[in-house]
Amino acid sequence: MQKKTKKKNKKLQQNNNKIKNEVKKDIKKENKKESEVQKSEYITNIHIIKPNIQSINKNGFLKDNQDTGQKVSTEQFILEAEQKIKNEFDILEENKKKLRENEEFFNKMGYVLTDKSCERMAMLIHYILSGIPVLLEGPTGTSKTRTTLIACEYITQILNKDSEFDDSLLRFNLSAETKIDDLLVKFTGDNTSASGLKVEEGQFFRAYTKGHKILLDEINLAPREVLECIQQALDSKVLSVESSGKILKKYKMNKNFGIIATQNPNKGAFANKRQELGIGFLSRFQKINFPNFTKEELIDITKGLAKQNNYKGNEDILTDIVSFHMDWQEETNLVDDVQCFTIREIEGVIRALVEDKNKYDTIMTVYGARYPKKMKEKLKNYKTLKTLQPSKLTLPEEFPSCYSNNNLCEAVSSILFSLRNERNAIIVGEDESGITQVARWCAECFNKMINKKENAEKKKNNNCICLCTKNLQCSDLIGQIKPCPKSDDAESNEILKFIPGFLVEAIKTGKTVVLDCINEANATVGERLNGLLDKKNNAEEEYFDLPENTEELRIKIHKNFRMICTCNINKIKDMSPAFVNRFDVIVLENQMENLNDNNLSELITNMFVSFTRIPQIKKKS
């Protein structure tokens, strides 16, 4: 009896297990069918949004007029996608055609329209007019910022010349020291207010609420909280601002607001200094890549720049310069190096050739002076330089009396050549090589040469020097808002006031600034100065943006302002490529090498002469 019961139970258990397995199989089949349906629905719901003015919401961003619940076949989807891609291509071609018709405008702005640069310019203008946020990404020296500035000028002066709306571009250079208050609003001093304070609008707030376009340079240098603030403002179309002592106030995004951001790739030795922009943030932007220039494009740009600058010389040397530029870059593996060659080097060479300066000195200063002597000797093997002769190496009469040697003469000649060519210089060398003293002497010599040329009176303290440390901040150079000292003037109620730094004074008055040990300074210091060091296309652009001072948002750059930096030769590779690339880098070799008896005698004599010039301190009687 028990055996029969056990067999019966066993059979029932087997039947139950069989039923369970069949049910599981049915469930899996149903789930598979459902997932396929969902996948099919998801695929057929995908559609292309044509970014034109008609498809823009009031807030300035794209809207989707298609019914996402409507199912379409795969064939219909492909046909619609192909048609919309063709329409997009037609719009781009039409924009490129219009740019070519206004090529004279770009020539006046110092911009050469090659096939590729014309395409990038057309894409950028199209996105700006469509109200789509744009991110320009590419290595340093690929004209991201300049393309943006000229694109906005083109929109203002050509496309919207009859418009009464002020669509001027605002610019803000981001850094690790940027705070949300710098973008939105902050307190400043006000002599007319009873409280002595007033709230000043930041550049981003002004653009967001009044409908300007804003350029955010080096966006991946900004702190995380600043990026989150920008992202939230783009998503919600509302900017929430809270001032101390006041309730939270919300501002709607103006329909004409537009945002263009630039960034260098997050790679190389400087990669850990930049933020990794998340997918969520990047998805708000349409990206345009600015790759390194090809040889063919560089030749077109070089000839275009020469034509714009009225170069009358042999055009063959222009092609040779580009060939040399590319060959030397590949020879020294400088594509991703901090001292990589860019279009700025070619611009510097052309400017010097137009002024009929020595071709050998020009090429050696722009390209060769940044390398030690062994590399320079290799440089002379190029055909371009074989027939060229250098100028005689001597120290100018305005240079302070010192021990003269070939290494010093070569470095000084290159430094002064750069300064006269409206460039700035970084002097690199080993520790105790004398780079600080040479920098000070070159600044003094350049000022004397400028005063002599302009028949100006000799000015005292026409240059200034700053020793950079890791604690140096941008505010130490540029200035900051500080509490006003108490005054006997009863009419003054001002509590806060912007106190300019020495760099601002030097920019206004045309002094030469020496930043010693620039490699010790925080990377944000160099990045903040990039806008100051950029080449300006015309007198109207000779300004330095100063958002730190709400009373004077930009200052005029004096034509004689120059900057000389010093850096340890082994540490320059750790600096920002974007900063270094805006300078001529010049190596000061060991001045004590290969000394013979005559050289040693001259050095000792000069040391004694210099010692006798030191004013003696009179003893108190």
Buried (B, 14 or more C-beta within 10 A) or exposed (E): EEEEEEEEEEEEEEEEEEEEEEEEEEEEEEEEEEEEEEEEEEEBBEBBEBBBEEBBEEBBBBEEEEEEEEEBEEEEBEEBEEEBEEEBEEBBEEBBEBBEEBBEBBBEBBBBBBEBBBBBBBBBBBBBBBBBBBBBBBBBBBBBBBBBBBBBBBBBEBBEEEEEEEBEBBBBBBBBBBBBBBBBBBBBBBBEEEEBBBBBBBBBBBBBBBBBBBBBBBBBBBBEEBBBBBBEBBEEBEBEBEBEEEEEEEBBBBBBBBBBBBBBBBEBBBEEBBBEBEEEBBEBBBEBEBEBBEEEBBBBBBBBBBEBBEBEEEEEBBBBBBBBBBEBBEEBEBEEBBBBBBBBBBBBBBBBBBEEBBBBBBBBBBBBBBBEBEBBEBBEEBEBBEEBEBEEBEBEEBBEEBBBBEBBBBBBBBBBBBBBBBBBBBBBBBEEBBBBEBBBBBBBBBBBBBBEEEEEEEBEEBBBBBEBEEEBBBBBBBBBBEEBEEEEEEEBBBBBBBBBBBBBBBBBEBBBBBBBBBBBBBBBBBBBBBBBBBBBBEEEBBBBBBBBBBEEBEBEBBEBBBBBBBBBBEEBBBBBBBBBBBBBBBBBBBBBEEEEEEBEEBBEEBEEEEEEEEEEEEEEE
